[in-house]
């Protein structure tokens, strides 16, 4: 299964604060929101002038 994150410069999209509608961006992809849906990730990236990057997940078995 492919997973995607939204990148804005050095920061990764985490989410949106529902009380004040501020976007939450943090450094480091581990704190970023991970999307299964590429189209949803693209829409968010377009609204933030960011890009979508695919994560490469490995199974260490």
N, C-alpha and C positions, 0 to 999 in steps of 0.2 A: 504494500500500500504506500502510495506517495504522500508525503507531508510537505507543507509549505509554510514559510514565515514571510512577513512583510517587513522590509528593511527600509529605513529612512536615514541615510547617512550612517552614523555609528550606532544608531538606535533601532530597536525592534518594537513593533507594535504589540502592545499587551492587551489593550481593551479601551473601553470608554467608561468614564465615571458617569453613572446614571443620574446622580443628583445635580451635577453642574455641567454635564456634557463635555468635560475636558477629556482630551485623549491622553492615554497613559503610554509613554514610550520609555523603554529602559535599555541600558547597555547589556549586551550578552544575549545570545539567542536562546539560552536556557530559560530566560524569564519571558521570552516572547510567546505570543499566542500561536499555536500550531493549528493549521487548517488542513482538512482533508479535501475540501472543495477549492479547486484552483480558481474557478470563476469568482467566488466570494473573496478570495485573497486578492485577485486582480482588481476588483472594485474598490477595496480598501486602499490598495497601493496607489491607484489612480487618484483617489481623493486626497492622498497625502503627498503626492509627487514622489512616491517611493517605488520600490521594485519588489518583485516576488522572487524568493529563492527557494529551491527545493532542498529539503534536508535529506541527507544520506544516512539512513539508519542501518546499523549492523547488529546481527545477533551473535554474541560472543561464544556460542556453544561449541 
